[in-house]
Every structure is written in structure tokens, then in C-alpha cells.
């Protein structure tokens, strides 16, 4: 194993340990000593990678951002039915909301945002930028005559918000079990069909 790979593994272990400690104890009560012990590395190693807890938290936000970017919307395809494209978009989003690592990151970020909102403002801004992919798809569908005119960003929030109401907030905030495959499909299909009933055109 190269030194670079070993360093990467230690860094990943530190981030995982920080997520676990932040979840269990909160940001203020978590010490770098505890993170080091949980990660199985020296305190010096932790500081070599992350000079402060704020840097550790920033890394968690970056990883949350990276997970979200992996679920970005595909470009609009004029030759395909809009319903099929929206189903794919929400299925991809649903897969992200089911990912245990993403949910762990989200729980840490949300818990800290409640106590210290300014610490998570960069995350909120970045995640808003990420959601621009869905808005772009809807704008293209509007230009193609498949959707009525309207604020595409607002429309994207309405469309994707249906998923969060069933498959994100109950799990993150209330400890509810994740939806099974049939429930996920029902939420995705209902959200898309309701959206198209309101904003779709006859051409859709």
C-alpha cells in the first residue's frame, strides 16, 4: 500500500469518526481527542488533516454536497416523453435519499444547523445550486411546449418536495424506517402525475 493510499484511508476514517461523534454528542461536545480515538489514529494525525473541528464539519458539508452532485438531473431530451424523464429524475433522487451515508451526513448537518445556522449557510447555498439541474430540465421542457409557463425553480421544489416529505424528513427527524420498494414507486409516480396534472400541457 502506498503512503498516499494510507493517508487517504486515515482521512476517510477521521471523517467517519467525526460523523459518528457529531451525531452522538453534537458539535460542541465532540472533542478532537474523541474523534482520534474513534478513528483509531493519533490526535496529531487528526490535526494534520483537519486543523480544527470547523474544518472537520466543513468536510462533512463538502461530502454532503458531493453526494448531492452525484444525483444531478440528466439533460432534457426532447424526443422522449416528459413523464418518463421526470420519473427517472425522482427515482435518482429517491436513491440518494435512501443512501445511509447521505442520511448520516444530512443528520449531522441539520442538527448543527439548528443550533448554529451560520455554520451551515454554505451548505444550503451549495445544495440550492445543485438543484438547478432539475430547474434546467423543467425550463427546457417549458421551451419544448411540454410544461406551462412558471418559475422553474419553484416548480422543481414542489416536484422534489413530495419525496422529501415521505422519504427524508420522517427518517431523518423522526427515526422512521425507509420506504419499501412499492412505497417508493408509489411516491415517485404520484408526485410526477400530480405535477403533470397541474403544470403539464396537452402536448405532454
DRENPA-3360 file (N, C-alpha, C; in nm, 2 decimals, always signed):
BEGIN
1 = XXXXXXXX = +0.09/-0.12/+0.00/+0.00/+0.00/+0.00/+0.09/+0.12/+0.00 ~ +0.06/+0.22/-0.09/+0.14/+0.34/-0.10/+0.10/+0.43/+0.02 ~ +0.20/+0.53/+0.05/+0.18/+0.63/+0.15/+0.05/+0.71/+0.12 ~ +0.03/+0.74/+0.00/-0.09/+0.82/-0.04/-0.22/+0.75/-0.01 ~ -0.22/+0.62/-0.04/-0.35/+0.54/-0.01/-0.37/+0.53/+0.14 ~ -0.26/+0.51/+0.21/-0.28/+0.50/+0.36/-0.33/+0.64/+0.41 ~ -0.27/+0.75/+0.36/-0.32/+0.88/+0.41/-0.46/+0.90/+0.38 ~ -0.51/+0.86/+0.26/-0.65/+0.87/+0.22/-0.74/+0.79/+0.31;
9 = XXXXXXXX = -0.69/+0.67/+0.35/-0.77/+0.58/+0.43/-0.78/+0.65/+0.57 ~ -0.68/+0.70/+0.62/-0.68/+0.77/+0.75/-0.77/+0.89/+0.75 ~ -0.77/+0.96/+0.64/-0.85/+1.08/+0.63/-1.00/+1.04/+0.63 ~ -1.03/+0.93/+0.55/-1.17/+0.88/+0.55/-1.21/+0.83/+0.68 ~ -1.12/+0.77/+0.76/-1.16/+0.71/+0.89/-1.19/+0.83/+0.98 ~ -1.11/+0.94/+0.97/-1.13/+1.05/+1.06/-1.27/+1.12/+1.03 ~ -1.30/+1.13/+0.90/-1.43/+1.19/+0.87/-1.55/+1.10/+0.92 ~ -1.53/+0.97/+0.90/-1.64/+0.87/+0.95/-1.65/+0.89/+1.10;
17 = XXXXXXXX = -1.54/+0.90/+1.17/-1.54/+0.91/+1.32/-1.61/+1.04/+1.36 ~ -1.58/+1.15/+1.29/-1.64/+1.28/+1.32/-1.79/+1.27/+1.30 ~ -1.83/+1.21/+1.19/-1.98/+1.19/+1.17/-2.04/+1.12/+1.29 ~ -1.98/+1.01/+1.33/-2.03/+0.93/+1.44/-2.04/+1.01/+1.57 ~ -1.93/+1.09/+1.60/-1.92/+1.16/+1.72/-2.02/+1.28/+1.72 ~ -2.02/+1.35/+1.61/-2.11/+1.47/+1.59/-2.26/+1.42/+1.61 ~ -2.29/+1.30/+1.55/-2.43/+1.25/+1.57/-2.46/+1.21/+1.71 ~ -2.36/+1.15/+1.78/-2.39/+1.10/+1.92/-2.38/+1.22/+2.02;
25 = XXXXXXXX = -2.29/+1.31/+2.00/-2.27/+1.41/+2.11/-2.30/+1.56/+2.07 ~ -2.32/+1.58/+1.94/-2.33/+1.72/+1.89/-2.19/+1.78/+1.87 ~ -2.19/+1.90/+1.80/-2.07/+1.96/+1.76/-1.99/+2.01/+1.88 ~ -2.05/+2.08/+1.97/-1.98/+2.15/+2.08/-1.92/+2.04/+2.18 ~ -1.99/+1.93/+2.20/-1.95/+1.83/+2.29/-1.85/+1.73/+2.24 ~ -1.82/+1.74/+2.11/-1.73/+1.65/+2.04/-1.59/+1.71/+2.05 ~ -1.49/+1.63/+2.09/-1.36/+1.68/+2.10/-1.27/+1.61/+1.99 ~ -1.16/+1.67/+1.96/-1.07/+1.61/+1.86/-1.01/+1.48/+1.92;
33 = XXXXXXXX = -1.00/+1.48/+2.05/-0.95/+1.36/+2.12/-1.04/+1.24/+2.09 ~ -1.17/+1.26/+2.10/-1.27/+1.16/+2.08/-1.27/+1.12/+1.94 ~ -1.26/+1.21/+1.85/-1.25/+1.18/+1.70/-1.13/+1.09/+1.67 ~ -1.02/+1.13/+1.73/-0.90/+1.05/+1.71/-0.91/+0.91/+1.76 ~ -0.97/+0.89/+1.88/-0.99/+0.76/+1.94/-1.09/+0.68/+1.86 ~ -1.19/+0.74/+1.81/-1.29/+0.66/+1.73/-1.23/+0.62/+1.60 ~ -1.15/+0.71/+1.54/-1.09/+0.68/+1.41/-0.97/+0.58/+1.43 ~ -0.92/+0.56/+1.55/-0.80/+0.48/+1.57/-0.67/+0.54/+1.52;
41 = XXXXXXXX = -0.67/+0.67/+1.53/-0.54/+0.74/+1.49/-0.50/+0.83/+1.60 ~ -0.38/+0.89/+1.59/-0.33/+0.98/+1.69/-0.40/+1.12/+1.67 ~ -0.40/+1.19/+1.78/-0.46/+1.33/+1.77/-0.38/+1.41/+1.67 ~ -0.25/+1.39/+1.67/-0.17/+1.46/+1.57/-0.21/+1.44/+1.43 ~ -0.24/+1.31/+1.40/-0.29/+1.28/+1.27/-0.41/+1.35/+1.23 ~ -0.51/+1.36/+1.33/-0.63/+1.43/+1.30/-0.60/+1.58/+1.27 ~ -0.51/+1.64/+1.35/-0.48/+1.78/+1.32/-0.40/+1.80/+1.19 ~ -0.33/+1.70/+1.15/-0.26/+1.71/+1.03/-0.35/+1.72/+0.91;
49 = XXXXXXXX = -0.47/+1.65/+0.92/-0.57/+1.66/+0.81/-0.67/+1.77/+0.83 ~ -0.70/+1.80/+0.96/-0.81/+1.90/+0.99/-0.76/+1.98/+1.10 ~ -0.72/+2.10/+1.08/-0.67/+2.19/+1.19/-0.77/+2.22/+1.30 ~ -0.90/+2.20/+1.27/-1.00/+2.24/+1.37/-1.13/+2.16/+1.35 ~ -1.22/+2.16/+1.45/-1.35/+2.10/+1.43/-1.43/+2.17/+1.32 ~ -1.41/+2.30/+1.31/-1.48/+2.36/+1.20/-1.43/+2.31/+1.06 ~ -1.31/+2.28/+1.05/-1.26/+2.22/+0.92/-1.32/+2.08/+0.90 ~ -1.33/+2.00/+1.01/-1.40/+1.87/+1.00/-1.54/+1.89/+0.96;
57 = XXXXXXXX = -1.61/+1.98/+1.02/-1.75/+2.00/+0.98/-1.76/+2.05/+0.84 ~ -1.67/+2.13/+0.79/-1.67/+2.18/+0.65/-1.66/+2.06/+0.56 ~ -1.57/+1.96/+0.60/-1.55/+1.85/+0.51/-1.68/+1.76/+0.50 ~ -1.75/+1.75/+0.61/-1.88/+1.68/+0.61/-1.98/+1.75/+0.51 ~ -1.98/+1.88/+0.52/-2.07/+1.96/+0.42/-2.02/+1.93/+0.28 ~ -1.89/+1.93/+0.26/-1.84/+1.90/+0.12/-1.88/+1.76/+0.08 ~ -1.88/+1.67/+0.16/-1.92/+1.53/+0.12/-2.07/+1.52/+0.10 ~ -2.15/+1.60/+0.18/-2.29/+1.60/+0.15/-2.32/+1.67/+0.01;
65 = XXXXXXXX = -2.24/+1.77/-0.02/-2.25/+1.84/-0.15/-2.21/+1.74/-0.26 ~ -2.11/+1.66/-0.24/-2.06/+1.57/-0.34/-2.17/+1.46/-0.37 ~ -2.23/+1.41/-0.26/-2.33/+1.31/-0.27/-2.45/+1.36/-0.36 ~ -2.49/+1.49/-0.33/-2.60/+1.55/-0.40/-2.56/+1.57/-0.55 ~ -2.44/+1.61/-0.57/-2.40/+1.63/-0.71/-2.41/+1.50/-0.79 ~ -2.38/+1.39/-0.72/-2.39/+1.26/-0.79/-2.53/+1.23/-0.84 ~ -2.63/+1.29/-0.78/-2.77/+1.27/-0.82/-2.82/+1.39/-0.90 ~ -2.74/+1.46/-0.97/-2.78/+1.57/-1.05/-2.87/+1.52/-1.17;
73 = XXXXXXXX = -2.96/+1.61/-1.21/-3.05/+1.58/-1.32/-2.98/+1.56/-1.45 ~ -3.03/+1.46/-1.53/-2.98/+1.45/-1.67/-3.04/+1.56/-1.76 ~ -2.97/+1.59/-1.87/-3.03/+1.70/-1.96/-3.16/+1.65/-2.01 ~ -3.24/+1.75/-2.04/-3.37/+1.73/-2.11/-3.35/+1.67/-2.24 ~ -3.44/+1.57/-2.28/-3.43/+1.50/-2.41/-3.56/+1.52/-2.48 ~ -3.56/+1.61/-2.58/-3.69/+1.65/-2.65/-3.76/+1.53/-2.71 ~ -3.69/+1.43/-2.75/-3.76/+1.32/-2.82/-3.83/+1.22/-2.73 ~ -3.81/+1.23/-2.60/-3.86/+1.14/-2.50/-3.98/+1.19/-2.43;
81 = XXXXXXXX = -4.08/+1.11/-2.39/-4.19/+1.16/-2.31/-4.14/+1.22/-2.18 ~ -4.20/+1.34/-2.15/-4.16/+1.41/-2.03/-4.18/+1.33/-1.90 ~ -4.29/+1.26/-1.90/-4.32/+1.18/-1.78/-4.21/+1.08/-1.75 ~ -4.16/+1.01/-1.85/-4.05/+0.92/-1.83/-3.93/+0.98/-1.77 ~ -3.90/+1.10/-1.82/-3.78/+1.18/-1.78/-3.80/+1.22/-1.63 ~ -3.92/+1.26/-1.59/-3.94/+1.31/-1.46/-3.94/+1.19/-1.36 ~ -3.99/+1.07/-1.41/-3.98/+0.95/-1.32/-3.84/+0.91/-1.30 ~ -3.75/+0.92/-1.40/-3.61/+0.89/-1.38/-3.54/+0.99/-1.29;
89 = XXXXXXXX = -3.58/+1.12/-1.30/-3.52/+1.22/-1.21/-3.56/+1.19/-1.07 ~ -3.68/+1.16/-1.04/-3.72/+1.14/-0.90/-3.68/+1.00/-0.85 ~ -3.66/+0.90/-0.94/-3.61/+0.78/-0.89/-3.46/+0.79/-0.85 ~ -3.39/+0.88/-0.92/-3.25/+0.90/-0.89/-3.24/+0.98/-0.75 ~ -3.33/+1.07/-0.74/-3.34/+1.15/-0.61/-3.38/+1.05/-0.50 ~ -3.47/+0.96/-0.52/-3.51/+0.87/-0.42/-3.39/+0.78/-0.37 ~ -3.31/+0.74/-0.47/-3.20/+0.65/-0.44/-3.10/+0.73/-0.35 ~ -3.08/+0.86/-0.37/-3.00/+0.94/-0.29/-3.05/+0.95/-0.14;
97 = XXXXXXXX = -3.18/+0.97/-0.13/-3.25/+0.98/+0.00/-3.25/+0.85/+0.08 ~ -3.22/+0.74/+0.01/-3.22/+0.61/+0.08/-3.07/+0.57/+0.12 ~ -2.98/+0.65/+0.07/-2.84/+0.61/+0.09/-2.80/+0.64/+0.24 ~ -2.76/+0.53/+0.31/-2.73/+0.55/+0.46/-2.62/+0.66/+0.48 ~ -2.52/+0.66/+0.40/-2.41/+0.76/+0.42/-2.46/+0.90/+0.40 ~ -2.54/+0.92/+0.30/-2.60/+1.06/+0.28/-2.69/+1.10/+0.39 ~ -2.77/+1.00/+0.45/-2.86/+1.03/+0.56/-2.78/+1.07/+0.68 ~ -2.67/+1.00/+0.71/-2.58/+1.03/+0.82/-2.52/+1.17/+0.81;
105 = XXXXXXXX = -2.48/+1.20/+0.69/-2.42/+1.34/+0.67/-2.53/+1.44/+0.69 ~ -2.65/+1.41/+0.64/-2.76/+1.51/+0.65/-2.80/+1.53/+0.80 ~ -2.80/+1.42/+0.87/-2.84/+1.43/+1.01/-2.74/+1.52/+1.09 ~ -2.61/+1.50/+1.06/-2.51/+1.59/+1.13/-2.53/+1.73/+1.09 ~ -2.54/+1.76/+0.96/-2.55/+1.89/+0.91/-2.68/+1.96/+0.96 ~ -2.79/+1.89/+0.96/-2.92/+1.95/+1.00/-2.92/+1.98/+1.15 ~ -2.86/+1.88/+1.23/-2.86/+1.90/+1.38/-2.78/+2.03/+1.41 ~ -2.66/+2.04/+1.34/-2.58/+2.16/+1.37/-2.64/+2.29/+1.32;
113 = XXXXXXXX = -2.71/+2.28/+1.21/-2.77/+2.40/+1.15/-2.88/+2.45/+1.25 ~ -2.95/+2.36/+1.32/-3.05/+2.41/+1.41/-2.98/+2.49/+1.53 ~ -2.87/+2.44/+1.57/-2.80/+2.51/+1.68/-2.72/+2.63/+1.64 ~ -2.66/+2.62/+1.52/-2.57/+2.72/+1.47/-2.59/+2.74/+1.32 ~ -2.70/+2.82/+1.29/-2.74/+2.83/+1.15/-2.63/+2.88/+1.06 ~ -2.55/+2.97/+1.11/-2.45/+3.03/+1.02/-2.35/+2.93/+0.97 ~ -2.32/+2.83/+1.05/-2.22/+2.73/+1.01/-2.27/+2.65/+0.89 ~ -2.40/+2.64/+0.87/-2.45/+2.56/+0.76/-2.50/+2.64/+0.64;
121 = XXXXXXXX = -2.48/+2.77/+0.64/-2.53/+2.85/+0.53/-2.46/+2.82/+0.40 ~ -2.33/+2.78/+0.40/-2.27/+2.75/+0.28/-2.33/+2.62/+0.22 ~ -2.36/+2.52/+0.31/-2.43/+2.40/+0.26/-2.56/+2.43/+0.19 ~ -2.64/+2.52/+0.25/-2.77/+2.55/+0.20/-2.75/+2.61/+0.06 ~ -2.66/+2.70/+0.05/-2.63/+2.77/-0.08/-2.59/+2.67/-0.19 ~ -2.50/+2.58/-0.15/-2.45/+2.49/-0.25/-2.56/+2.39/-0.29 ~ -2.64/+2.34/-0.20/-2.74/+2.25/-0.23/-2.85/+2.32/-0.32 ~ -2.87/+2.44/-0.30/-2.96/+2.52/-0.38/-2.91/+2.52/-0.53;
129 = XXXXXXXX = -2.77/+2.55/-0.54/-2.71/+2.55/-0.67/-2.73/+2.41/-0.74 ~ -2.71/+2.31/-0.66/-2.72/+2.17/-0.71/-2.86/+2.15/-0.77 ~ -2.96/+2.19/-0.71/-3.10/+2.17/-0.75/-3.13/+2.24/-0.88 ~ -3.03/+2.33/-0.93/-3.05/+2.40/-1.05/-3.06/+2.30/-1.17 ~ -3.01/+2.18/-1.15/-3.02/+2.08/-1.26/-3.16/+2.04/-1.29 ~ -3.24/+2.02/-1.19/-3.38/+1.99/-1.21/-3.45/+2.11/-1.27 ~ -3.42/+2.23/-1.23/-3.48/+2.35/-1.28/-3.45/+2.37/-1.43 ~ -3.33/+2.34/-1.47/-3.29/+2.35/-1.61/-3.37/+2.25/-1.70;
137 = XXXXXXXX = -3.39/+2.13/-1.64/-3.47/+2.03/-1.72/-3.61/+2.08/-1.74 ~ -3.67/+2.14/-1.63/-3.81/+2.19/-1.65/-3.81/+2.31/-1.74 ~ -3.71/+2.40/-1.74/-3.71/+2.51/-1.83/-3.71/+2.46/-1.97 ~ -3.63/+2.36/-2.00/-3.62/+2.31/-2.13/-3.75/+2.24/-2.18 ~ -3.82/+2.18/-2.08/-3.95/+2.12/-2.11/-4.05/+2.23/-2.14 ~ -4.04/+2.34/-2.07/-4.13/+2.46/-2.10/-4.10/+2.51/-2.24 ~ -3.97/+2.53/-2.27/-3.94/+2.58/-2.41/-3.99/+2.48/-2.52 ~ -4.00/+2.35/-2.48/-4.04/+2.25/-2.58/-4.19/+2.23/-2.58;
145 = XXXXXXXX = -4.26/+2.32/-2.50/-4.41/+2.31/-2.50/-4.47/+2.20/-2.42 ~ -4.39/+2.14/-2.34/-4.44/+2.03/-2.26/-4.49/+2.07/-2.12 ~ -4.45/+2.19/-2.08/-4.49/+2.24/-1.95/-4.55/+2.38/-1.96 ~ -4.64/+2.42/-1.88/-4.69/+2.56/-1.88/-4.58/+2.65/-1.82 ~ -4.60/+2.78/-1.85/-4.50/+2.88/-1.80/-4.51/+2.89/-1.65 ~ -4.40/+2.92/-1.59/-4.39/+2.94/-1.45/-4.25/+2.94/-1.40 ~ -4.23/+2.97/-1.27/-4.10/+2.97/-1.21/-4.04/+2.83/-1.20 ~ -3.94/+2.80/-1.28/-3.89/+2.66/-1.29/-3.83/+2.62/-1.16;
153 = XXXXXXXX = -3.77/+2.71/-1.09/-3.71/+2.67/-0.96/-3.81/+2.64/-0.86 ~ -3.92/+2.72/-0.85/-4.04/+2.69/-0.77/-4.10/+2.55/-0.80 ~ -4.11/+2.53/-0.93/-4.17/+2.40/-0.98/-4.09/+2.28/-0.94 ~ -3.96/+2.30/-0.95/-3.86/+2.19/-0.91/-3.87/+2.16/-0.76 ~ -3.89/+2.26/-0.68/-3.90/+2.24/-0.54/-4.03/+2.17/-0.51 ~ -4.14/+2.21/-0.57/-4.27/+2.14/-0.55/-4.26/+1.99/-0.59 ~ -4.20/+1.97/-0.70/-4.19/+1.83/-0.75/-4.10/+1.74/-0.66 ~ -3.98/+1.79/-0.62/-3.89/+1.71/-0.54/-3.93/+1.71/-0.39;
161 = XXXXXXXX = -4.01/+1.82/-0.35/-4.05/+1.82/-0.21/-4.14/+1.71/-0.17 ~ -4.22/+1.65/-0.27/-4.30/+1.54/-0.24/-4.22/+1.42/-0.18 ~ -4.10/+1.40/-0.24/-4.02/+1.29/-0.20/-3.97/+1.32/-0.06 ~ -3.92/+1.44/-0.03/-3.86/+1.47/+0.10/-3.97/+1.45/+0.21 ~ -4.09/+1.48/+0.18/-4.20/+1.47/+0.28/-4.22/+1.33/+0.32 ~ -4.20/+1.23/+0.23/-4.22/+1.09/+0.26/-4.09/+1.01/+0.29 ~ -3.98/+1.05/+0.22/-3.86/+0.96/+0.23/-3.74/+1.03/+0.28 ~ -3.75/+1.15/+0.34/-3.64/+1.21/+0.40/-3.66/+1.26/+0.54;
169 = XXXXXXXX = -3.75/+1.36/+0.55/-3.78/+1.42/+0.69/-3.83/+1.32/+0.79 ~ -3.92/+1.23/+0.76/-3.96/+1.13/+0.86/-3.85/+1.04/+0.91 ~ -3.76/+1.01/+0.81/-3.64/+0.92/+0.85/-3.54/+1.00/+0.93 ~ -3.51/+1.12/+0.88/-3.40/+1.20/+0.95/-3.45/+1.26/+1.08 ~ -3.57/+1.31/+1.09/-3.61/+1.38/+1.21/-3.69/+1.29/+1.31 ~ -3.75/+1.19/+1.26/-3.84/+1.11/+1.34/-3.80/+0.96/+1.36 ~ -3.69/+0.92/+1.29/-3.64/+0.79/+1.30/-3.73/+0.68/+1.24 ~ -3.81/+0.72/+1.14/-3.90/+0.63/+1.08/-3.82/+0.54/+0.98;
177 = XXXXXXXX = -3.87/+0.41/+0.96/-3.80/+0.33/+0.86/-3.81/+0.38/+0.72 ~ -3.71/+0.34/+0.64/-3.72/+0.38/+0.50/-3.84/+0.31/+0.43 ~ -3.88/+0.38/+0.32/-3.99/+0.32/+0.24/-3.95/+0.19/+0.17 ~ -4.04/+0.10/+0.16/-4.00/-0.02/+0.08/-4.02/+0.02/-0.07 ~ -3.98/-0.08/-0.16/-3.98/-0.05/-0.30/-4.11/-0.01/-0.36 ~ -4.22/-0.07/-0.31/-4.35/-0.04/-0.36/-4.39/+0.10/-0.31 ~ -4.36/+0.14/-0.19/-4.39/+0.27/-0.14/-4.31/+0.38/-0.22 ~ -4.19/+0.35/-0.24/-4.10/+0.44/-0.32/-4.16/+0.47/-0.45;
185 = XXXXXXXX = -4.20/+0.36/-0.52/-4.25/+0.37/-0.66/-4.38/+0.45/-0.65 ~ -4.47/+0.43/-0.55/-4.59/+0.50/-0.54/-4.57/+0.65/-0.52 ~ -4.48/+0.68/-0.44/-4.45/+0.83/-0.41/-4.40/+0.89/-0.54 ~ -4.30/+0.83/-0.61/-4.24/+0.89/-0.73/-4.35/+0.90/-0.83 ~ -4.43/+0.80/-0.86/-4.53/+0.81/-0.97/-4.64/+0.91/-0.93 ~ -4.68/+0.91/-0.81/-4.79/+1.01/-0.77/-4.73/+1.15/-0.78 ~ -4.61/+1.17/-0.74/-4.55/+1.31/-0.74/-4.55/+1.36/-0.89 ~ -4.50/+1.27/-0.98/-4.49/+1.31/-1.12/-4.63/+1.33/-1.18;
193 = XXXXXXXX = -4.72/+1.24/-1.15/-4.85/+1.26/-1.21/-4.93/+1.38/-1.16 ~ -4.91/+1.41/-1.03/-4.98/+1.53/-0.98/-4.91/+1.66/-1.04 ~ -4.78/+1.65/-1.06/-4.71/+1.77/-1.12/-4.75/+1.79/-1.26 ~ -4.77/+1.68/-1.34/-4.81/+1.70/-1.48/-4.95/+1.74/-1.49 ~ -5.04/+1.69/-1.40/-5.18/+1.74/-1.40/-5.19/+1.89/-1.38 ~ -5.10/+1.94/-1.30/-5.11/+2.09/-1.27/-5.03/+2.17/-1.38 ~ -4.91/+2.13/-1.41/-4.82/+2.21/-1.50/-4.81/+2.15/-1.64 ~ -4.85/+2.03/-1.66/-4.83/+1.97/-1.80/-4.93/+2.04/-1.90;
201 = XXXX = -4.89/+2.03/-2.02/-4.97/+2.07/-2.13/-5.03/+1.95/-2.20 ~ -5.13/+1.97/-2.29/-5.19/+1.86/-2.36/-5.08/+1.79/-2.45 ~ -4.98/+1.87/-2.49/-4.88/+1.81/-2.57/-4.79/+1.71/-2.49 ~ -4.79/+1.72/-2.36/-4.71/+1.63/-2.27/-4.78/+1.49/-2.27;
% end
